Amino acid sequence: MENMVDVYLFGKKYSVPDNLTIMRAMEYAGYQLVRGCGCRNGFCGACA
């Protein structure tokens, strides 16, 4: 069984597994994230 944590995205509360990154937690909650090919590898700079 996974440990769950509560996160708030745009004012709404979601329970997500505690081992996810913020990006993965957003996807787990149902958000679709569309970025360039560098995203997910830590070098596109969009989130910095």
C-alpha positions as CSV (number, residue, x, y, z in Angstrom):
1,M,0.0,0.0,0.0
2,E,1.3,3.4,-1.0
3,N,1.6,6.3,1.5
4,M,-0.6,9.1,0.3
5,V,-0.1,12.9,0.9
6,D,-2.5,15.7,0.2
7,V,-1.5,18.4,-2.3
8,Y,-3.5,21.4,-3.4
9,L,-3.5,22.3,-7.1
10,F,-5.3,25.5,-8.1
11,G,-7.2,25.5,-4.8
12,K,-8.4,21.9,-5.1
13,K,-7.2,19.1,-2.7
14,Y,-5.9,15.8,-4.1
15,S,-4.4,12.7,-2.5
16,V,-1.4,11.4,-4.3
17,P,1.4,8.9,-3.6
18,D,4.2,10.5,-1.5
19,N,7.0,9.4,-3.8
20,L,5.8,11.5,-6.8
21,T,7.4,14.7,-8.2
22,I,5.2,17.8,-8.4
23,M,4.8,17.2,-12.2
24,R,3.9,13.5,-11.7
25,A,1.5,14.4,-8.9
26,M,-0.3,16.8,-11.2
27,E,-0.6,14.1,-13.8
28,Y,-1.8,11.7,-11.2
29,A,-4.5,14.2,-10.3
30,G,-5.7,14.3,-13.9
31,Y,-3.9,17.3,-15.3
32,Q,-2.3,17.1,-18.8
33,L,1.1,18.9,-19.0
34,V,2.4,19.8,-22.4
35,R,5.9,21.0,-22.8
36,G,8.9,20.7,-25.1
37,C,11.1,17.7,-25.5
38,G,13.5,18.8,-22.7
39,C,10.9,18.7,-20.1
40,R,11.1,15.6,-17.8
41,N,14.8,15.6,-18.1
42,G,15.6,18.6,-16.0
43,F,17.1,20.8,-18.6
44,C,14.3,22.7,-20.4
45,G,14.2,25.4,-17.8
46,A,10.5,26.0,-18.0
47,C,9.9,25.3,-14.4
48,A,12.9,27.1,-13.0
